[in-house]
Amino acid sequence: MSTIPASSHKRASRSGSRLASACQQGVVVLFGALILYAVGFMPMNAAHNAAHDSRHSFVFPCH
């Protein structure tokens, strides 16, 4: 039989969940920064056309 109390298993599970959530949030922030960095070096026409096509794909009026 295990001598470790069940409450310590729950604490370990919660801390692991928090770590996973923090990692996911960090990846999202880095991905967002990468996208902003990439768009910053695009020619303006390319950035405008990408935004324009995105608006159309979400059926957002832009004309």
C-alpha positions as CSV (number, residue, x, y, z in Angstrom):
1,M,0.0,0.0,0.0
2,S,1.0,3.6,-0.6
3,T,1.9,5.7,2.5
4,I,1.5,9.0,0.6
5,P,-1.7,10.8,1.6
6,A,-4.2,11.5,-1.2
7,S,-4.1,15.2,-0.5
8,S,-0.5,15.4,-1.6
9,H,-1.4,13.7,-4.9
10,K,-4.0,16.4,-5.5
11,R,-1.5,19.2,-4.8
12,A,1.0,17.7,-7.2
13,S,-1.7,17.4,-9.8
14,R,-2.7,21.1,-9.4
15,S,0.9,22.3,-9.6
16,G,1.4,20.3,-12.7
17,S,-1.7,21.7,-14.2
18,R,-0.6,25.3,-13.4
19,L,2.8,24.6,-15.0
20,A,1.2,23.2,-18.2
21,S,-1.1,26.3,-18.3
22,A,1.8,28.6,-17.9
23,C,3.7,26.9,-20.6
24,Q,0.8,27.1,-23.0
25,Q,0.3,30.8,-22.3
26,G,4.0,31.4,-22.9
27,V,3.9,29.6,-26.2
28,V,0.9,31.7,-27.2
29,V,2.6,35.0,-26.3
30,L,5.8,33.9,-28.2
31,F,3.7,33.0,-31.3
32,G,1.9,36.3,-31.1
33,A,5.1,38.2,-30.9
34,L,6.5,36.2,-33.9
35,I,3.4,37.1,-35.9
36,L,3.7,40.8,-35.1
37,Y,7.5,40.7,-35.9
38,A,6.8,39.0,-39.2
39,V,4.1,41.4,-40.2
40,G,6.3,44.3,-39.3
41,F,8.8,43.3,-42.0
42,M,6.3,42.5,-44.7
43,P,5.7,45.0,-47.5
44,M,2.6,47.1,-46.7
45,N,0.7,45.7,-49.7
46,A,1.2,42.1,-48.5
47,A,0.1,43.0,-44.9
48,H,-3.0,44.9,-46.2
49,N,-4.0,42.0,-48.5
50,A,-3.6,39.5,-45.7
51,A,-5.8,41.5,-43.3
52,H,-8.3,42.1,-46.1
53,D,-8.6,38.4,-46.9
54,S,-8.9,37.6,-43.2
55,R,-11.8,40.0,-42.9
56,H,-13.5,38.5,-45.8
57,S,-13.0,34.9,-44.5
58,F,-14.8,35.9,-41.3
59,V,-17.6,37.6,-43.2
60,F,-16.6,41.0,-41.7
61,P,-17.7,43.9,-43.9
62,C,-14.7,46.0,-45.0
63,H,-15.9,47.8,-48.1
